Amino acid sequence: MKVLVIGGTLFIGRHLVSELLKQGHDVAILHRRDKHDFGRRAENLQADRNDPIALKRALAGHRFDVVFDNVYDWHRGTTAAQVEHTLRSCGDRLTRYIFTSSIAAYGDGLNHYEKDPLAAEDHHDPYTRNKAATERMLFRMHNQHGFPVVTFRPPFIYGPENPFYREAFFWDRMRAGRPIILPGDGGRLMQFVYIKDLIDAMMASMEEPGAVGEAFNIGNTRPLTQLEVVRAFANAANKKLELVRIPRDRILEAGGNPMGDPAYFGVYFDLPPITEVIGKVTRVLKVRLTSFDAGLKETYRWYLRHHRNGHMKVDFEDKLIAMAGSPVTVGSEL
């Protein structure tokens, strides 16, 4: 098939393009840079997908069977209108338009099914608002015109080549013998999906007739508490886990930033919980999900081959640890 991958150079995109090429598809990558790392194996189309004129120029004369839309502009946002312009520029022979949404599209709450309402148009978070509005637009086009859309709603994605400072955040500290700061009681829920499971599901949706017009939750079936998550990180690395519990309000008052620097629990990892029910993706797309422990072990092996020293910024953590007192070794009091 002739396949367009919008955003094929980072996490999801790199894994996806690699798998598409392995399976013999004719792949084009649309991104903002003048080249990518796949050389002549994939066509290079350069444009800012949020710029309708540049996008139309880059896609002129191209016709695709399948489009994977993986890109979100974290600085400016990517709106439903911009996604609509993209799909209208992709030609008239599409058999699938596969959109990477997010669990965040639900807005908040636990145990969401795919048919649950998405976040309102006036939701306070632009990312949530844009993902939800884009899905509504795509499914409206499906209902009105038969547009062949498929959407995926992953939670936290982990695995080899993760560009976000998440798994490595914890392993860097454990390998340096540093304690991990646990916000509050460590009971806030988190849900994960292994990158290879997400790619398998996306690939399967290209040809599965039952995928058209459907949204798919995808991730490990059981959400984990933050305490369970850091324990799993420690087990994957075979490292002793020392924790310092600090009330979340004290962390935030001291200047901690859940979305970045100064990070205290991985980038974006200390957010209000949203969870989803997993089932349809295994029934319809026949995806076999990887256990969190097994996925972490493979991710840790990749980390050992590629990690770089000197990434840690620990001044803020040292300040918090000094406020809290001695760390506790997991396996005794926790």
C-alpha positions in Angstrom: 0.0 0.0 0.0 1.0 3.6 -0.4 1.1 5.0 3.1 1.6 8.5 4.5 3.0 8.8 8.0 2.5 12.3 9.4 5.3 12.6 11.9 7.5 9.6 11.3 10.7 10.7 13.1 10.1 10.5 16.8 8.6 7.8 19.1 5.4 6.4 17.5 6.4 7.5 14.1 9.8 5.8 14.0 8.5 2.5 15.2 5.6 2.7 12.8 7.7 3.6 9.7 10.1 0.8 10.6 7.3 -1.8 10.7 5.7 -0.5 7.5 8.9 -0.7 5.6 9.6 -4.2 7.0 6.2 -5.3 5.7 6.9 -3.9 2.2 4.7 -0.8 2.1 5.5 2.3 0.0 6.0 4.9 2.7 6.1 8.7 2.7 6.9 10.7 5.8 5.5 14.2 6.2 7.4 16.3 8.8 9.0 19.8 9.2 12.6 18.9 8.6 14.4 18.6 5.2 15.4 14.9 5.7 14.8 11.9 8.0 16.8 8.9 9.2 15.3 6.4 6.8 17.2 7.5 3.8 15.8 6.5 0.4 13.6 3.8 1.9 10.9 6.4 2.6 9.9 9.4 0.6 10.5 12.8 2.4 7.7 15.4 2.3 8.5 18.6 4.1 5.8 20.8 5.6 4.3 22.1 8.8 1.1 20.2 9.1 -0.5 23.2 10.8 0.2 25.4 7.8 -2.6 24.6 5.2 -0.8 26.2 2.3 2.5 24.4 2.9 0.6 21.2 3.5 -1.4 21.4 0.3 1.8 22.1 -1.7 3.7 19.2 -0.1 0.9 16.7 -0.8 0.0 18.0 -4.3 -0.2 15.1 -6.8 0.1 12.4 -4.2 -2.6 9.7 -3.5 -2.5 7.5 -0.5 -4.3 4.3 0.5 -3.6 4.8 4.3 -2.7 7.8 6.4 -1.3 7.7 9.9 -1.8 11.0 11.7 0.5 11.0 14.7 1.5 14.7 15.1 0.4 17.2 17.8 2.1 20.6 18.1 2.8 20.9 21.8 3.5 24.7 21.5 0.7 25.9 19.3 -1.8 23.0 19.5 -3.2 21.1 16.5 -6.9 21.8 16.1 -9.8 19.8 14.5 -9.8 22.2 11.6 -6.2 21.6 10.9 -6.7 17.9 10.9 -9.7 18.2 8.6 -7.6 20.3 6.2 -5.0 17.5 6.3 -7.4 14.7 5.4 -8.9 16.7 2.6 -5.4 17.2 1.1 -4.6 13.4 1.1 -6.4 12.4 -2.0 -9.6 10.5 -2.8 -8.6 6.9 -2.6 -8.1 6.6 1.2 -9.1 3.3 2.7 -8.0 4.3 6.2 -7.2 7.5 8.1 -5.7 6.3 11.4 -5.6 9.0 14.0 -3.5 8.9 17.2 -5.7 10.4 19.9 -5.2 10.0 23.6 -6.8 8.8 26.8 -6.8 12.5 27.6 -9.6 12.9 25.1 -12.0 11.6 27.9 -11.1 14.7 30.0 -11.1 13.0 33.4 -12.5 10.0 35.2 -11.8 6.3 35.6 -12.8 3.1 33.6 -13.8 4.7 30.4 -15.3 2.7 27.6 -14.9 3.7 23.9 -18.5 4.9 23.7 -18.2 7.2 26.7 -18.5 10.9 26.0 -15.4 12.8 25.3 -14.3 16.0 26.9 -16.3 19.2 26.4 -15.3 21.8 23.9 -14.7 24.3 26.7 -12.3 21.9 28.6 -9.5 23.9 30.3 -6.7 21.9 28.8 -5.9 22.7 25.1 -4.5 19.2 24.4 -7.6 17.5 25.8 -9.9 19.9 24.1 -8.2 19.5 20.7 -8.0 15.7 20.8 -11.7 15.4 21.7 -12.8 17.9 19.1 -10.8 16.2 16.4 -12.3 12.8 17.2 -15.8 14.3 17.1 -15.0 15.8 13.7 -13.6 12.6 12.3 -16.5 10.4 13.4 -19.0 13.0 12.2 -17.3 12.7 8.7 -17.6 8.9 9.0 -21.3 9.0 9.9 -22.1 11.5 7.2 -19.9 10.5 4.4 -18.4 7.1 5.3 -15.0 8.5 5.9 -12.8 5.5 6.8 -11.5 6.7 10.2 -9.9 4.7 13.0 -8.7 6.3 16.2 -6.5 5.1 19.1 -6.6 6.4 22.7 -3.3 5.4 24.3 -2.5 6.3 27.9 1.2 6.7 28.9 3.3 5.1 26.1 6.6 3.5 27.1 9.3 1.5 25.4 12.6 1.7 23.5 13.3 5.1 22.0 11.0 7.1 24.2 12.0 10.7 23.8 10.3 11.8 27.0 12.3 11.7 30.2 10.2 9.1 31.9 11.5 5.6 32.3 15.1 6.9 32.1 14.3 9.4 34.8 13.8 6.7 37.4 16.6 4.4 36.1 19.1 7.2 36.1 18.4 7.8 39.8 18.3 4.2 40.8 21.6 3.5 39.1 23.1 6.5 40.9 21.9 5.2 44.3 19.5 8.1 44.7 16.1 7.9 46.3 12.9 8.4 44.3 10.4 11.1 45.4 6.9 9.7 45.8 4.2 12.4 45.6 1.6 12.1 48.3 0.6 8.6 49.3 1.7 7.1 45.9 -1.8 5.9 45.2 -2.6 8.0 42.1 -3.4 5.7 39.3 -1.5 5.4 36.0 -2.1 3.3 32.9 0.5 2.3 30.3 0.8 0.9 26.8 3.9 -0.7 25.3 4.9 1.0 22.1 5.2 -2.3 20.2 1.6 -3.2 21.2 0.4 0.2 19.9 2.2 -0.3 16.6 0.8 -3.8 16.2 -2.8 -2.5 16.7 -2.2 0.4 14.3 -0.9 -2.0 11.7 -3.8 -4.4 12.2 -6.3 -1.6 11.7 -5.0 -0.9 8.2 -6.9 -4.0 6.8 -9.3 -5.2 9.5 -12.8 -4.3 8.1 -14.2 -4.1 11.6 -11.8 -1.3 12.5 -13.4 1.4 10.3 -15.5 3.9 12.2 -14.1 2.7 15.6 -12.1 4.1 18.4 -9.8 1.8 20.4 -8.6 2.1 23.9 -5.3 0.3 24.2 -3.1 -0.4 27.2 -2.4 -2.7 30.0 -5.7 -3.9 31.4 -4.9 -3.0 35.1 -4.0 0.6 36.0 -1.2 0.8 38.6 -0.6 3.1 41.5 2.5 5.3 41.4 4.0 3.2 44.1 3.5 0.0 42.0 5.0 1.8 39.0 8.3 2.7 40.7 8.5 -0.8 42.2 8.1 -2.2 38.7 10.9 0.2 37.4 13.2 -1.1 40.3 12.4 -4.7 39.5 13.2 -4.3 35.8 16.6 -2.8 36.7 17.2 -5.2 39.6 17.9 -2.2 41.8 17.0 -1.5 45.4 14.3 1.1 45.7 14.5 3.9 48.2 11.6 6.3 48.5 11.0 9.7 50.0 7.3 10.5 50.5 6.5 14.2 50.2 3.0 15.7 50.2 2.1 16.8 46.7 1.0 20.3 47.8 4.5 20.8 49.4 6.2 19.8 46.2 4.1 22.2 44.1 4.6 25.0 46.7 8.3 24.5 46.4 8.1 25.0 42.6 7.8 21.4 41.3 6.4 21.2 37.8 4.4 18.1 36.8 4.9 19.0 33.1 8.6 19.5 33.1 11.5 21.3 34.9 11.9 21.1 37.7 10.7 17.5 37.4 10.3 15.4 40.5 8.5 12.3 39.2 9.3 12.0 35.4 7.9 14.4 32.8 4.0 14.5 32.8 3.9 11.5 35.2 2.2 13.1 38.1 -1.2 14.0 36.6 -4.8 13.5 37.8 -5.7 9.9 36.9 -7.6 8.9 33.7 -8.1 5.2 33.1 -9.8 3.2 30.4 -11.3 -0.3 29.9 -9.3 -2.5 27.5 -11.1 -5.2 25.6 -12.3 -4.1 22.1 -8.8 -3.8 20.8 -8.0 -7.4 21.6 -11.3 -8.7 20.2 -11.4 -6.7 17.0 -7.7 -6.3 16.1 -6.5 -9.5 17.8 -3.7 -7.7 19.5 -1.8 -9.7 22.2 -0.9 -7.1 24.9 2.6 -7.2 26.6 2.7 -7.3 30.3 4.1 -4.2 32.0 6.9 -6.1 33.6 7.9 -7.8 30.3 7.8 -4.5 28.4 9.9 -2.8 31.1 12.6 -5.4 30.9 12.9 -5.0 27.2 12.9 -1.2 27.6 15.6 -1.4 30.3 17.8 -3.5 28.0 17.5 -0.7 25.4 18.2 1.9 28.0 21.4 0.2 29.1 22.7 0.4 25.5 21.7 4.0 24.8 21.6 5.9 28.1 23.9 9.0 28.6 25.3 10.2 31.8 24.9 13.7 33.0 21.2 14.2 32.2 20.1 14.4 35.8 19.2 17.7 37.4 18.9 17.0 41.1 19.2 20.3 42.9 15.4 20.6 43.3 15.1 17.0 44.4 17.8 17.5 46.9 15.9 20.4 48.3 12.8 18.3 48.6 14.6 15.4 50.2 16.2 17.7 52.8 12.7 18.9 53.7 11.4 15.3 54.1 14.2 13.5 56.0 15.6 10.0 55.5 14.4 7.8 52.6 12.6 4.5 53.3 13.7 1.3 51.6 10.8 -0.4 49.9 10.0 -3.8 51.3 10.0 -2.7 54.9 7.6 0.1 55.8 5.9 0.7 52.5 
